[in-house]
């Protein structure tokens, strides 16, 4: 959910970039958004969340 919110915020900000001197920034933001939306990035985020959950559960078991 934080990733989707970040993408929405970037889309909103990007839509406000209209001036010629802002086009380089807009292009960079569009590239970042493309990366965030890619299936590879989504898969990596999924793996990261899984690893974080396993570590959390492992630490919880050790603490018992």
Beta strands, then each sheet from edge to edge (+ up, - down):
end
